[in-house]
């Protein structure tokens, strides 16, 4: 991403321009709101709402930068480029490099230079703003010391203060929602296998600790993604109110709904047929058709998740001074309804998958060259 021709300043010239205009002091009066997720807590809806209402945000003194979201011809809702700008170029920004064609150290070095230049120019052009809001759930999902330290150093040079906001979801509900996304992206594992593997990875406290270490507990706001505690029962409305934005006239978005349990299993079977590389239109079709309550855990699965997150929950409550119910109550695991799955659901999912595959094969046979479009 490169700034417009008239703005092609080197970082040295930009620094000089800032000093001459006295803008360094002005920029440092701006505060940063860093939204790091977590994923599966309405982040896409929040980001799309921020992007689509950028001009309305500016009227209230909030900047949602384009820098870090633009990878021509793609423009992301989230600031996907932040990690590549703060990580050393020899570190692979997991889950992103191939998507935006920054697969080599040389390409990442060029992007990093261009991003920093464009970001600083955007701050300069909007120096009358009170806040800059940046958002990327991958900062939490791929959290480590290097990322948190790099982000802290980058933001400290540009903002008077940074407040980190993170939403956390009751773990069993988080894992179920994450499974829906896993299947949408081509995953083939069944739900039980996915749950077991999910419990082996880092927990919430482990992922938050790097941010707590460098930004300080006082600058991290931990919120519970639970409709009982969200303002208006909605993540978008809650986030905007939390940062001080009046969203009365905003267009709100609700996107990235979970697949229903039936749709999730049917799409998984399609994925298995294509060995994880099913054409994208299957994902689009199933996502539009099969929305609703995502797959639920059996009592045995819920018990395993509860046990795996028990110590994590206690660490979070102690480290961030949370009231148990402001985060999530372990008792909720016991009162949540168990999975109610009709006995014929696996057979029905198989029939749906077979029908979808048959339609695809007929379409492929009719198309030029015998292949359907993806």
C-alpha positions in Angstrom: 0.0 0.0 0.0 1.4 3.3 -1.1 0.3 6.9 -0.3 -1.0 9.1 -3.1 1.7 10.6 -5.3 1.5 14.0 -3.6 2.1 12.4 -0.3 5.2 10.4 -1.1 7.4 11.6 1.8 10.2 9.6 3.2 10.0 8.9 6.9 12.9 11.4 7.4 11.0 14.2 5.6 7.8 13.3 7.4 9.6 13.6 10.8 11.0 16.9 9.8 7.6 18.2 8.7 6.1 17.1 12.0 8.7 19.0 13.9 8.4 22.1 11.8 4.6 22.2 12.3 4.7 21.3 15.9 2.4 18.4 15.1 4.4 15.9 17.2 2.9 17.4 20.3 -0.5 17.5 18.8 -0.4 13.9 17.8 0.7 12.9 21.3 -2.5 14.5 22.6 -4.5 11.8 20.6 -5.4 8.6 22.4 -5.6 5.1 20.8 -8.3 2.5 21.4 -6.8 -0.9 20.5 -9.5 -3.5 20.0 -7.8 -7.0 20.0 -10.9 -9.2 19.8 -11.3 -11.9 20.8 -12.4 -13.7 17.7 -16.0 -15.0 17.8 -17.2 -12.1 19.9 -18.8 -9.9 17.2 -15.5 -8.5 16.0 -16.5 -8.6 12.3 -19.8 -6.8 13.0 -17.9 -4.2 15.1 -15.3 -3.6 12.4 -17.8 -3.4 9.5 -19.8 -0.9 11.5 -16.7 1.2 12.2 -15.6 1.1 8.6 -19.1 1.9 7.2 -19.6 4.8 9.6 -16.1 6.3 9.3 -17.4 9.8 8.4 -19.9 9.8 11.3 -17.1 8.7 13.7 -14.9 11.7 12.6 -17.7 14.1 13.5 -17.3 12.8 17.0 -13.5 13.0 17.0 -12.8 9.3 16.3 -10.6 8.1 13.4 -10.8 4.6 12.0 -7.7 4.6 9.8 -7.6 3.1 6.3 -3.9 2.4 6.8 -3.4 -1.2 7.7 -6.7 -2.3 6.1 -5.9 -1.6 2.5 -4.2 -4.2 0.4 -5.2 -3.2 -3.2 -7.4 -4.4 -4.6 -8.6 -5.7 -1.2 -9.8 -3.5 1.6 -10.3 -5.3 5.0 -12.7 -4.3 7.7 -10.0 -5.0 10.3 -6.4 -3.6 10.5 -4.9 -6.8 9.3 -1.6 -5.1 8.5 -0.8 -4.0 12.0 1.0 -7.3 12.9 3.2 -7.1 9.9 4.1 -3.5 10.7 5.3 -4.3 14.3 6.8 -7.8 13.9 10.3 -8.3 12.5 10.2 -9.0 8.8 11.7 -12.5 9.4 8.6 -13.5 11.5 5.8 -15.1 9.6 2.5 -13.2 10.4 0.5 -16.4 10.8 -2.7 -16.7 8.8 -2.2 -13.6 6.7 0.9 -13.4 4.5 -0.4 -15.6 1.7 -3.8 -13.8 1.7 -2.2 -10.5 0.9 0.8 -11.8 -1.1 3.4 -10.8 1.5 5.1 -14.1 1.6 8.8 -13.0 1.6 10.9 -10.9 4.0 11.5 -8.5 1.2 7.8 -7.9 0.5 7.1 -7.5 4.2 9.9 -5.0 4.6 8.5 -2.9 1.8 5.0 -3.1 3.2 6.2 -2.2 6.7 7.9 1.0 5.4 4.9 2.0 3.3 2.4 1.2 6.1 4.3 3.3 8.7 4.6 6.2 6.3 0.9 6.0 5.3 -0.3 5.6 8.9 1.7 8.7 10.1 0.4 10.7 7.2 -3.1 9.7 8.0 -2.6 10.8 11.7 -1.2 14.1 10.5 -4.1 14.7 8.2 -6.5 14.0 11.1 -4.6 15.6 13.9 -7.8 17.3 15.2 -9.2 13.9 16.1 -9.3 12.9 19.8 -9.1 9.1 19.3 -7.8 6.6 16.8 -9.5 3.2 16.9 -7.7 0.2 15.5 -9.1 -3.3 15.5 -7.8 -6.8 14.7 -8.8 -10.0 16.5 -5.7 -11.7 15.2 -3.7 -9.7 17.8 -5.4 -11.9 20.5 -5.6 -15.1 18.5 -1.9 -15.1 17.7 -0.9 -13.2 20.9 2.7 -13.5 22.0 5.4 -11.3 23.8 6.9 -10.1 20.5 3.6 -8.9 19.1 2.5 -7.1 22.3 5.9 -5.5 22.8 6.1 -4.4 19.1 2.6 -2.9 19.3 3.3 -1.1 22.5 6.5 0.5 21.1 4.7 1.5 17.9 1.8 3.1 19.6 3.8 4.8 22.4 5.6 6.9 19.8 2.3 8.1 18.4 -0.3 8.4 21.2 -0.5 9.9 24.6 -2.3 6.8 25.9 -3.6 3.5 24.6 -6.5 1.6 26.0 -6.8 -2.1 25.1 -10.3 -3.6 24.8 -10.9 -7.3 24.6 -14.2 -9.3 24.8 -14.1 -12.8 26.1 -16.8 -15.4 25.7 -17.7 -18.3 27.9 -15.3 -21.0 26.7 -17.8 -23.7 25.7 -19.7 -21.2 23.6 -16.5 -19.9 22.1 -15.3 -23.3 21.1 -18.7 -24.1 19.5 -18.6 -20.9 17.5 -15.0 -21.4 16.5 -15.9 -24.8 15.2 -18.5 -23.3 12.8 -15.8 -21.0 11.5 -13.3 -23.9 11.2 -15.8 -25.8 9.0 -16.6 -22.7 6.9 -12.8 -22.5 6.2 -12.7 -26.1 5.0 -12.1 -28.0 8.2 -12.8 -31.7 8.2 -12.6 -32.8 11.8 -15.7 -33.8 13.7 -16.8 -31.6 16.6 -15.5 -33.9 19.3 -12.1 -34.0 17.7 -12.1 -30.2 17.4 -13.0 -29.7 21.0 -10.2 -32.0 22.2 -7.6 -30.2 20.1 -8.9 -26.8 21.1 -8.3 -27.6 24.8 -4.6 -28.2 24.2 -3.8 -24.7 23.2 -3.2 -21.5 25.3 -6.2 -20.2 27.3 -7.5 -16.7 27.7 -5.1 -15.7 30.5 -2.1 -16.9 28.5 -3.1 -14.8 25.5 -3.8 -11.7 27.6 -0.7 -11.9 29.8 1.7 -10.4 27.1 -0.6 -7.3 26.8 -1.0 -7.0 30.5 2.8 -7.0 30.9 3.6 -4.2 28.5 0.4 -2.0 28.6 -0.4 -2.5 32.3 -3.6 -3.9 33.9 -5.0 -0.3 34.2 -5.0 0.1 30.5 -6.8 -3.1 29.6 -10.6 -3.4 29.7 -11.9 -7.0 29.8 -15.5 -7.3 28.8 -17.8 -10.3 28.8 -19.4 -11.3 25.5 -22.7 -12.3 26.9 -26.0 -10.7 25.8 -27.1 -10.4 29.5 -24.2 -7.9 30.1 -23.8 -6.2 26.7 -25.5 -2.8 26.3 -28.7 -3.4 24.4 -27.7 -7.1 24.3 -25.6 -6.3 21.2 -21.8 -6.3 20.8 -21.7 -3.4 18.3 -23.8 -1.1 20.5 -21.8 -2.2 23.5 -18.4 -1.4 21.9 -19.5 2.0 20.6 -20.9 3.0 24.0 -17.9 1.7 25.7 -15.5 4.0 23.7 -17.9 7.0 24.0 -19.5 7.1 20.6 -23.1 8.1 20.1 -24.3 5.6 17.5 -27.9 6.7 17.3 -27.7 7.5 13.6 -25.2 4.7 12.7 -25.9 1.9 10.4 -25.2 -1.2 12.5 -24.1 -4.5 11.0 -24.6 -8.1 12.1 -22.4 -10.4 10.0 -20.6 -13.8 10.1 -23.5 -15.8 11.7 -22.7 -19.3 12.8 -23.8 -22.2 10.8 -26.6 -24.2 12.4 -25.6 -27.6 13.8 -27.2 -29.4 10.8 -25.6 -27.1 8.2 -22.2 -27.4 9.9 -22.2 -31.2 9.7 -23.4 -31.2 6.1 -20.7 -28.7 5.1 -18.1 -30.7 7.0 -19.0 -33.8 4.9 -18.6 -31.7 1.7 -15.2 -30.6 3.0 -14.2 -34.3 3.6 -15.2 -35.1 0.0 -12.9 -32.4 -1.3 -10.2 -33.1 1.3 -10.5 -29.6 2.8 -10.5 -27.7 -0.5 -14.1 -27.4 -1.4 -15.1 -24.7 -3.9 -16.0 -21.4 -2.1 -19.6 -21.4 -3.3 -20.4 -24.3 -1.0 -19.4 -22.1 2.0 -21.5 -19.2 0.7 -24.5 -21.4 0.0 -24.4 -23.2 3.3 -23.8 -20.0 5.2 -26.8 -18.3 3.7 -29.1 -21.3 4.0 -28.2 -22.9 7.4 -28.1 -20.2 10.0 -29.2 -20.6 13.6 -28.1 -22.3 16.8 -24.6 -23.7 16.4 -23.6 -27.2 17.4 -24.0 -27.8 21.2 -21.8 -29.8 23.5 -22.7 -32.9 25.3 -22.5 -32.8 29.1 -19.2 -34.7 28.9 -17.7 -32.2 26.5 -18.9 -29.3 28.7 -17.3 -30.9 31.7 -14.0 -31.2 29.9 -14.0 -27.5 28.9 -15.0 -26.5 32.4 -12.1 -28.4 33.9 -9.6 -27.1 31.3 -10.6 -23.4 31.9 -11.0 -23.5 35.7 -7.5 -22.3 36.6 -7.7 -19.8 33.7 -10.9 -18.3 35.0 -9.4 -17.9 38.5 -6.3 -16.2 37.1 -8.3 -13.8 35.0 -10.6 -12.8 37.9 -7.6 -12.2 40.1 -5.3 -10.5 37.6 -7.9 -8.0 36.3 -10.1 -7.6 39.4 -13.1 -9.0 37.7 -16.4 -9.9 39.4 -17.2 -13.5 38.4 -20.5 -12.7 36.8 -19.0 -9.7 34.9 -16.9 -12.3 33.1 -18.6 -15.6 33.1 -19.7 -17.9 35.9 -18.4 -21.4 36.1 -21.9 -22.4 37.3 -23.2 -21.4 33.8 -21.6 -24.6 32.5 -23.8 -26.7 34.8 -27.1 -24.9 34.0 -26.6 -24.7 30.2 -28.8 -27.0 28.2 -27.2 -30.1 26.9 -27.2 -30.9 23.1 -30.6 -31.8 21.8 -29.7 -33.6 18.5 -32.5 -35.5 16.7 -31.4 -39.1 16.1 -31.8 -38.7 12.3 -29.6 -35.5 12.1 -26.4 -37.3 10.9 -28.4 -39.1 8.2 -30.0 -35.9 7.1 -26.7 -34.0 7.0 -25.3 -36.8 4.8 -28.3 -36.5 2.4 -27.9 -32.7 2.2 -24.2 -33.1 1.5 -24.8 -35.7 -1.2 -27.4 -33.5 -2.8 -25.1 -30.5 -2.8 -22.3 -32.6 -4.4 -24.7 -34.0 -7.0 -25.8 -30.5 -8.0 -22.2 -29.4 -8.2 -21.3 -32.3 -10.4 -24.2 -31.7 -12.8 -23.3 -28.0 -13.0 -19.6 -28.9 -13.7 -20.7 -31.3 -16.5 -22.7 -28.5 -18.2 -20.0 -25.8 -18.0 -17.4 -25.2 -20.7 -14.5 -27.5 -20.1 -16.5 -29.6 -17.7 -15.6 -27.5 -14.6 -17.8 -25.3 -12.5 -16.7 -22.0 -11.3 -15.5 -21.4 -7.7 
